[in-house]
Amino acid sequence: MFLRLLSDGRWWTASSRWRNMASSRNSATIATEPHLISLPAQAQVVVCGGGIMGTSVAYHLAKLGWKDIVLLEQGRLAAGTTRFCAGIVSTARHVSIELKMADYSSKLYQQLEQETGIKTGVQIHDRTSISHVLVQKGHVTGVETDRGQIQCEYFVNCAGQWAYELGLSSEEPVSIPLHACEHFYLLTHPLKKPLESSTPTIVDLDGRIYIRNWQGGILSGGFEKNPKPIFTEGRNQLEIQNLHEDWDHFEPLLSALLRRMPGLEALEIMQLVNCPESFTPDMRCIMGESPTVQGYFVLAGMNSAGISYGGGAGKYLAEWMVNGYPSENVWPLDLKRFGALQSSRTFLRHRVMEVMPLICDLKVPRWDFQTGRQLRTSPLYDRLDAQGARWMEKHGFERPKYFVPPGKDLLALDQSKTFYKPDWFDIVGSEVKCSKEAVCVIDMSSFTKFEISSTGGQALEVLQYLFSNDLDVPVGHIVHTGMLNEKGGYENDCSIVRLNKRSFFMISPTDQQVHCWTWLKKHMPSDSNLLLEDVTWKYTALNLIGPRAVDVLSELSYVPMTPEHFPSLFCKEMSVGYANGIRVMSMTHTGEPGFMLYIPIEYALHVYNEVMSVGQKYGIRNAGYYALRSLRIEKFFAFWGQDLDAFTTPMECGREFRVKLEKGTDFIGRDALMQQKQNGVYKRFTMFILEDHDTDLDLWPWWGEPIYRNGCYVGKTTSSAYSYTLERHVCLGFVQNFDKKTGEGLVVTPDFINRGEYEIDIAGQRFQAKAKLYPFSSLFTQRRRKDEMELSSYQGK
């Protein structure tokens, strides 16, 4: 059963066809009269929601061979957003995975026009409400409905605008951050000369409107700058109803329509439709398994693009359920990118008022949401803000981008939006210069921080299995390692400190807090002697970067901090100023000398003040994440979530030295890495230095630019930044080798990389680039290979 959009704009469902064919084909059983067919006592999967998402999931699960699938709809089939949506199918998306979903969906809808039915054993029951999901020991066991219980192994929440309330109603609440806004479009009577069914859809981003054929007339709506959130208090309707007309609110969109197509002024309007659509905090849909309940999957929050995504989204979620992982990297859409902190109704109401207009806005690099801010802050926030910090947000955490010196035009910098050289260029350059010549301090408190401990050797045993590097190191040593999946891909990239024989301190990227916790809990045994604790909130992290960092810390601690006394990749608990128990680590995540300080939060302000006071004579200054980004990219350090993901292995990104295949114990992903070591890799992480690019006049590379080798496309960039050391732009990305005849991927060797002539395409203009598999070591301070391992550890984001 799957929803389809016909060329004349009318919706229909395969269920109508299946009803007619039920007697001759072993197709879906659809119960539209609840009293006629009783609910099954058990099923493998229960899908909640009879719109395009629920039906897509059921359809693809059936295609993958699963049986005993039950789909429940509280109202009539397709009576939710699917019924009232404008039916725009578009593959124009700015996130790669969204584009792939939309492309698959478009092809699938055409394919379904010819499909005459598939043998599924899927049961569909409408007018059946789910009150809550049954959970035992953290796993789905069934659902409670108004017609009785169904025992099941898996549950899929495709309830659309009801997904938020349904998630919270479970015995173990599941947070699904979405909120509804009113969405308007008008319908006209047919034109005197009706439009052809092949009339293209028009999207006018400046006017914030879309226009398409509808039964010979016009369907036109849009995304206004002042959206109207709705149902903040929740909703009880079983089906989505057409809400009240609001012509005053729709007037700016109507004016834009008539400016674009003045000839439509004489058309007779049939109706102004007002239907709610659900939106998410970051304008991307939500899919994946709940971090709190195993077997509870979610597909919701389509941001008015459900028709475009429906086929592809259902496909990837079905693959996830059947195989344990989807066929593409869906991290940008994963439910675990959010935490409970994004589920406040007030936060969601305010955020969706910003999200909905962004659908039509030009998205410039490094833009930040303005609503829902100052939710999570470091103890140093007010202190840094008073010194000119400009802020960005990550996983709800405020982080400094850069610091505006006194006398600069703050308003101009705050409103700087460009694809060219940004106004903060010189400010970040001065912060980078300070980190190389003196000392700077960056507040990096947002990092995810866990402690794993045990009464015996259980902690080491578990971590050795979960991580690719060898963690059986002396107390005080720091190990940079990956947490891999069965395919050898990165589920997490982290640094682990051995605090003592039975305790470890783990540092991970900011947005890995929920995902990393879930992965660890899923793979750790239920052992009362094993303890996993999230200590992110307990520590403020200060990064002291630069050659004079050693002088600052030496003076504050009265302890020699030279490499002879404090070697690289080492951790000591020390006193800094009056404060005890500071975990000082000889690493900076940037490639420059310095130290990370993990400070108990009650000491944070004291330590910061002492560092800044003592550091004055050494030229200390504050710095932000933009400087950090420039430093790590010019050193060829990968970035989890952008360069590294669940489909990238250490062998593909030059991190073989962080894998110990022969450490004496098995670990997740080892077999896949052994196979890659033997057979070679099909993509290779490469550094590109632009050679004929004018920083002042040309468009900048930001990421996602096509890479060409000898005139042929071989991949795209994943990160980029201006290197103030090289005085050139540096891009990082993966190079692939495609067979020219078949398009099949071939092994990529270092020789293949080194022999090519490369160009980076920036907005249609190609620039020559020099490819490197290692950074320009001659331009940097020579350091030991062990230090190079440390330098590639940037967790940042």
BELZI-V393476 format. One record per backbone hydrogen bond with DSSP energy under -1.0 kcal/mol. NH is the residue of the N-H (numbers start at 1). CO is the residue of the C=O. Records with the same first field share a line. If there is no record, write none. Layout:
NH = CO  CO
This chain:
4 = 12
6 = 10
9 = 6
12 = 4
14 = 2
16 = 13
18 = 14
19 = 15
20 = 16
21 = 17
22 = 18
25 = 21
27 = 25
29 = 122
31 = 124
36 = 33
43 = 151
44 = 68
45 = 68
46 = 154
47 = 70
48 = 156
49 = 72
55 = 51
56 = 52
57 = 53
58 = 54
59 = 55
60 = 56
61 = 57
62 = 58
63 = 59
64 = 60
65 = 62
66 = 61
70 = 45
71 = 123
72 = 47
73 = 125
78 = 50
79 = 76
83 = 80
85 = 81
93 = 91
99 = 95
100 = 96
101 = 97
102 = 98
103 = 99
104 = 100
105 = 101
106 = 102
107 = 103
108 = 104
109 = 105
110 = 106
111 = 107
112 = 108
114 = 111
123 = 69
124 = 29
125 = 71
126 = 31
127 = 75
128 = 73
131 = 144
132 = 144
134 = 142
136 = 139
139 = 136
140 = 294
141 = 134
142 = 134
143 = 150
144 = 132
145 = 148
146 = 129
148 = 145
150 = 143
151 = 41
152 = 141
153 = 44
154 = 44
155 = 295
156 = 46
157 = 297
158 = 48  156
162 = 159
163 = 160
166 = 162
167 = 163
168 = 164
169 = 165
171 = 133
174 = 167
178 = 176
179 = 279
181 = 277
182 = 228
183 = 275
185 = 273
186 = 220
187 = 271
188 = 218
189 = 268
191 = 216
195 = 216
199 = 196
202 = 211
204 = 209
209 = 204
210 = 221
211 = 202
212 = 219
214 = 217
215 = 8
217 = 214
219 = 212
220 = 186
221 = 210
222 = 184
223 = 208
230 = 180
234 = 231
240 = 79
243 = 274
250 = 246
251 = 247
254 = 250
255 = 251
256 = 252
257 = 253
258 = 254
259 = 255
260 = 256
261 = 257
264 = 261
265 = 262
267 = 264
270 = 187
271 = 187
273 = 185
275 = 183
277 = 181
279 = 179
283 = 280
286 = 300
287 = 333
288 = 298
290 = 296
294 = 138
296 = 293
297 = 155
298 = 288
299 = 157
300 = 286
303 = 278
305 = 302
309 = 305
310 = 306
313 = 309
314 = 310
315 = 311
316 = 312
317 = 313
318 = 314
319 = 315
320 = 316
321 = 317
322 = 318
323 = 319
324 = 320
333 = 330
334 = 331
335 = 287
337 = 334
338 = 335
342 = 339
343 = 340
348 = 344
349 = 345
350 = 346
351 = 347
352 = 348
354 = 351
355 = 351
356 = 352
359 = 356
360 = 357
364 = 362
367 = 364
376 = 396
381 = 378
384 = 380
385 = 381
386 = 382
388 = 385
389 = 384
390 = 402
392 = 399
394 = 397
397 = 394
398 = 376
399 = 392
401 = 390
404 = 388
408 = 405
410 = 408
413 = 409
414 = 410
415 = 411
416 = 413
425 = 422
428 = 424
429 = 425
430 = 426
431 = 427
432 = 428
433 = 429
434 = 430
435 = 431
436 = 432
437 = 433
438 = 434
440 = 545
441 = 621
442 = 543
444 = 541
447 = 444
448 = 508
450 = 506
451 = 533
452 = 504
453 = 531
454 = 502
455 = 529
461 = 457
462 = 458
463 = 459
464 = 460
465 = 461
466 = 462
467 = 463
468 = 482
473 = 471
476 = 498
477 = 474
478 = 569
479 = 496
481 = 494
483 = 492
485 = 489
488 = 485
490 = 645  648
491 = 483
492 = 483
494 = 481
495 = 507
496 = 479
497 = 505
498 = 477
499 = 503
500 = 503
504 = 452
505 = 497
506 = 450
507 = 495
508 = 448
512 = 509
513 = 510
516 = 512
517 = 513
518 = 514
519 = 515
520 = 516
521 = 517
522 = 518
523 = 519
524 = 520
527 = 525
530 = 527
531 = 453
533 = 451
535 = 449
538 = 535
540 = 599
542 = 597
543 = 442
544 = 595
545 = 440
546 = 593
548 = 438
549 = 546
552 = 548
553 = 549
554 = 550
555 = 551
556 = 552
557 = 553
558 = 554
565 = 562
566 = 562
569 = 586
571 = 476
572 = 584
574 = 582
576 = 579
577 = 556
579 = 576
582 = 574
583 = 598
584 = 572
585 = 596
586 = 570
587 = 585
595 = 544
596 = 585
597 = 542
598 = 583
599 = 540
601 = 538
603 = 600
604 = 601
607 = 603
608 = 604
609 = 605
610 = 606
611 = 607
612 = 608
613 = 609
614 = 610
615 = 611
618 = 615
619 = 616
620 = 615
623 = 441
625 = 400
626 = 401
628 = 624
629 = 625
630 = 626
631 = 627
632 = 628
633 = 629
634 = 630
636 = 633
637 = 632
641 = 644
642 = 639
643 = 639
644 = 639
648 = 645
655 = 650
658 = 655
659 = 656
660 = 468
663 = 660
668 = 465
670 = 667
673 = 669
674 = 670
675 = 671
676 = 672
677 = 673
678 = 674
679 = 675
680 = 676
684 = 735
685 = 652
686 = 733
687 = 772
688 = 731
689 = 770
690 = 729
691 = 768
698 = 694
700 = 419
704 = 717
707 = 715
708 = 759
709 = 712
710 = 757
712 = 709
714 = 707
717 = 705
718 = 732
719 = 732
721 = 730
723 = 728
727 = 723
728 = 723
730 = 721
731 = 688
732 = 719
733 = 686
734 = 716
735 = 684
736 = 714
739 = 744
743 = 739
746 = 737
748 = 681
753 = 749
754 = 750
755 = 751
756 = 753
759 = 708
760 = 767
761 = 706
762 = 765
765 = 762
767 = 760
769 = 758
770 = 689
772 = 687
777 = 775
779 = 776
780 = 777
788 = 784
789 = 785
790 = 786
791 = 787
792 = 788
793 = 790
